[in-house]
Amino acid sequence: MATANLKLTFGAMYIGCVISVCFSGIAALQAYIYFRQYRNRDSRRTKSMVLSAWALDVVHTVFICQGIWHYLVLNWGNLGELDHLTWTVGMSIAITGLITVLVHMFYAMRVWRLSKHNAWITGLIVILACVRLGSALKISRLRLKHFSSFISDFRWLFTFGLALSALIDVIITGTLCYYLRSSVTGYSSIDDIIHRIILYTINNGLFTCLASLIDMVCAASMPHNFLFLSLHFIIAKCYVNSLLSSLNSRDALRDREENGSFPMQVHVAVDTGTQSHPRIMLRRQQVRV
């Protein structure tokens, strides 16, 4: 690694860190909006989940920034240090796994409620998410000292975790879209709302799934540069922003109705602690999802 192309190794890592910090700022803004709008409306469990995801995102940002500081400032010009795998970079992989499983569990709860307690599909999502977390924790516990050792011996475990993340995203998105589509009523106003929720669901799932797939391809095809590592920095931010945008977009449909887009008042309730399962209802001119 000492003779590796610095543009594609630590240059790529630096760019990934910069983009991650930008995404982390967006996540912080979304967290602020969430607690300002929903702190008195959502359950304690949901608020704790959001706070945990945001706190993990902050720790993740600190770790990757410390890694960049170690390589590009403290050891500037020290080519012998380029192959050293600092512990903060290794721990960032574990934190990404924690963020990923937290977001997947949130969506698993949505699947559980929307499917009227379908234990098979929900259980599959939970099991795959736990395996994904196990692969990330396993990598962080290896305490490898060199990037070359990680690439040669454990790249398969890294790509395996990314493949699982993409698979879980596909399962969650497909399941939610299926059950939402089955709730179509035949009333154009309600169906427009359902279709818009489906679109939001696809966008959130596609965002995180593509990020994981691109990172997996880079890790498999270009193991001797750090494009895959820089993308992995960004993946954690994608999941945090997906979670927060999903929660913060609940009032968007109602706002569209207030502006005259729909003839009915829309209330979107997705808080995992308020109902046994979500349902689409027409009651007192309200559509409840």
Secondary structure, DSSP 8 states (H G I E B T S, - for coil): -TTS-TTTTHHHHHHHHHHHHHHHHHHHHHHHHHHHHHTTTS-HHHHHHHHHHHHHHHHHHHHHHHHHHIIIIITTT-GGGTTB--HHHHHHHHHHHHHHHHHHHHHHHHHHHHTTS-HHHHHHHHHHHHHHHHHHHHHHHT---BHHHHHHHHHHHHHHHHHHHHHHHHHHHHHHHHHHHTT--S-HHHHHHHHHHHHHHHHHHHHHHHHHHHHHHHHHH-TTSSHHHHHHHHHHHHHHHHHHHHHHGGGHHHHHHHTTSSSSEEE----TTT-SS---EESSSEEE-
